[in-house]
Amino acid sequence: MPVSDRERLLALARQLQVVSAAKDWECLAQLDRLAADWASRSPALLPADEEMRVAWQELAAAHAAAHAACKQALHEAGVRLRDLQHHNEAHKAYAWQEQFS
């Protein structure tokens, strides 16, 4: 029995949730490419089947949550990099001051 689009959407939504929670960014990038086409479709373009619409909504929600997780991780990485840069600059200033003391 072939797998329906509905089953594919639900499986993809579950995978997005699991991979996003695990912060597996490489796998998430691959899944994002698969999900982006479906998630970007207007609900009006989907079949009138209510189960299909529910599956699309679950995928769209999982895709949006994964996007938010990526955005948060990027923000946290930026904060950490700025902290490291400031620490490095402070260390250099201290070393420079010690050199001339």
C-alpha positions, 0 to 999 in steps of 0.5 A: 500500500503506497504511503499517502501525502498525509502520512508523509506530512505527519511523518515529516512533522514528527521528524522536524520536532525530534530533530529540532529538540535534539538540536541536530542542525545538519539533519534539520537543514535537510528536513527543512528543504523537504518541508519548505515546499509543503509548509509554504503552500497556501491551505487553499491549494490543498485538497479539501480533505480535512485530514490532509489540512490537519496534517498540513497544519501540523507540518506548518507548525512543526516547521515554524517551531524548528525555524524558531529553534534555529533562530534562538540557537543563532542568537545564543551563538552570537551572544557567546561569540561576542562574550568570547570576543570581549573576553579576548579584548579584555585579556589583550588590554590587561596583557598590554597594561602589564607589559608597560607597568 
